[in-house]
């Protein structure tokens, strides 16, 4: 049974569907030693390579899609980096901190920079990653910001809910106190759109307040677990993964049916040698 090649490669976590389509247009993906194009179909027995590396064997392995929540520390890079100018080895990356996958790789859903921290959502299915990324502009999110206020009784209602950031008007739904002592205060900021960490900082700075940290604590329906330490992950249950697929109108991948074993033809029984055959009884 044939499948669209870019869909199959994404399902195995080799990249998102958009990334793979781009690679095809750049000539980085080859199907049976010919440049692959978006829309090409993969059939059992075909050979596929990306950047000269044969990935055919990975396409034969079925792995149930996985989704994990990761508590990203501030300053941790997403992917491994080279040594810095001083010759010191860079900090362990997010990808180096995650469990290894067979036949696929982890893909980040809510993109973060090294200086960002908090809830990071990752999946092994490129189709799911694409679907969630496309909905980022309508995905609710929440952050907590540590802010230096001028006096302990600072009125949170004086902080605006709208800010101009990157030539765009960004509106937040709610701001409420989230702890802290004295003039170092924490505020929880909720938004109906994700990917607005820098805008959260700009929101407070527009009132002349200094922000020392911004942590993402919610993405969609997922909240950063309070008992999840920094640098650790937690895998979603099968039922949660199924609900996530349904929420973005995707079919949950299932293992291919096992081929039925062909019935073995019965071989005729061998006749014993003449000296061992039973002699007929005499009457």
Residue pairs with C-beta under 8 A, 6 or more apart in sequence:
1 44
2 41
2 42
2 43
3 41
3 42
4 39
4 40
4 41
4 42
5 29
5 31
5 36
5 40
5 41
5 42
5 48
6 17
6 20
6 21
6 24
6 38
6 40
7 17
7 127
8 42
8 59
9 15
9 20
9 29
9 48
9 50
9 55
9 59
9 126
10 16
10 17
10 20
10 125
10 126
10 127
10 129
10 130
11 65
11 125
11 126
11 127
11 253
12 55
12 58
12 59
12 61
12 63
12 103
12 104
12 126
13 101
13 103
13 104
13 105
13 106
13 107
13 123
13 124
13 125
13 126
14 20
14 50
14 55
14 58
14 104
14 105
14 126
15 23
15 107
15 126
16 107
16 126
16 129
16 130
16 133
17 126
17 127
17 130
18 130
19 126
20 29
20 126
21 38
23 29
23 50
24 35
24 36
24 37
24 38
24 40
25 37
25 38
27 35
28 50
28 51
29 35
29 36
29 48
29 49
29 50
30 36
30 48
30 49
30 50
31 40
31 42
31 46
31 47
31 48
32 46
32 47
33 47
33 49
36 48
42 48
42 59
46 56
47 54
47 56
48 54
48 55
48 56
48 59
49 55
49 56
58 103
58 104
59 103
61 102
61 103
62 253
62 255
62 256
63 101
63 102
63 103
63 104
63 124
64 238
64 253
64 255
65 123
65 124
65 125
65 128
65 241
65 245
65 252
65 253
66 101
66 123
66 124
66 235
66 236
66 241
67 121
67 122
67 123
67 124
67 128
67 235
67 236
67 240
67 241
67 244
68 98
68 106
68 121
68 122
68 123
68 233
68 234
68 235
68 236
69 119
69 120
69 121
69 222
69 224
69 225
69 228
69 233
69 234
69 236
70 94
70 97
70 98
70 119
70 120
70 121
70 122
70 232
70 233
71 118
71 119
71 120
71 224
71 225
71 228
71 229
71 230
71 231
71 232
71 233
72 94
72 112
72 116
72 117
72 118
72 119
72 120
72 230
72 231
73 117
73 230
73 231
74 115
74 116
74 117
74 213
75 91
75 114
75 115
75 117
76 91
76 92
76 93
76 94
76 97
76 114
76 117
76 231
77 90
77 91
77 93
77 94
77 114
78 93
78 94
78 95
78 108
78 112
78 114
79 93
79 94
79 95
80 90
80 93
80 95
80 96
81 90
81 93
82 90
83 89
83 90
84 90
94 108
94 120
95 106
97 231
97 233
98 106
98 122
98 233
99 233
101 124
104 124
104 125
105 124
106 122
106 123
106 124
107 122
107 123
107 124
107 125
107 126
107 129
108 120
108 121
108 122
108 129
109 121
109 122
109 123
109 129
109 132
109 133
109 219
110 119
110 120
110 121
110 136
110 141
110 194
110 195
110 216
110 219
111 195
112 118
112 120
112 216
116 197
116 214
116 216
117 213
117 214
117 215
117 216
117 230
118 143
118 215
118 216
118 217
118 224
119 216
119 217
119 218
119 219
119 222
119 223
119 224
120 216
121 132
121 219
121 220
121 222
123 129
123 132
125 253
127 250
128 244
128 245
128 248
128 250
131 248
131 249
131 250
132 139
132 220
132 248
135 248
136 193
136 194
136 195
137 193
137 194
137 195
138 192
138 193
139 193
139 194
139 219
139 220
140 190
140 191
140 192
140 193
140 194
140 218
140 220
141 190
141 191
141 193
141 194
141 195
141 196
141 216
141 218
141 219
141 220
142 188
142 189
142 190
142 191
142 216
142 217
142 218
142 223
143 188
143 189
143 191
143 196
143 197
143 200
143 214
143 215
143 216
143 217
143 218
144 178
144 186
144 187
144 188
144 189
144 214
144 215
144 217
145 186
145 187
145 189
145 200
145 201
145 204
145 211
145 213
145 214
145 215
146 180
146 184
146 185
146 186
146 211
146 212
146 213
147 184
147 185
147 186
147 187
147 204
147 209
147 210
147 211
147 212
148 183
148 184
148 185
148 209
148 210
148 211
148 212
149 183
149 185
149 209
150 183
151 183
152 182
152 183
154 183
154 185
156 175
156 176
156 177
156 187
158 207
159 175
159 187
159 203
159 204
159 207
159 209
160 203
160 206
160 207
161 171
161 172
161 173
161 174
161 175
162 169
162 170
162 171
162 172
163 169
163 170
163 172
163 199
163 202
163 203
163 206
164 170
164 202
164 206
165 196
165 198
165 199
165 202
166 198
166 199
170 191
170 193
170 196
170 199
170 202
170 203
171 191
172 189
172 190
172 191
172 200
172 203
173 190
173 191
173 192
174 188
174 189
174 190
175 187
175 188
175 189
175 190
176 187
176 188
177 185
177 186
177 187
177 188
178 186
178 187
178 188
179 185
179 186
180 186
187 204
188 217
189 200
189 203
190 218
191 200
194 219
194 220
197 214
197 216
200 211
200 214
201 211
201 214
204 210
204 211
205 211
215 224
216 224
217 223
217 224
218 224
221 247
225 234
228 234
236 244
241 252
242 252
245 251
245 252
246 252
271 277
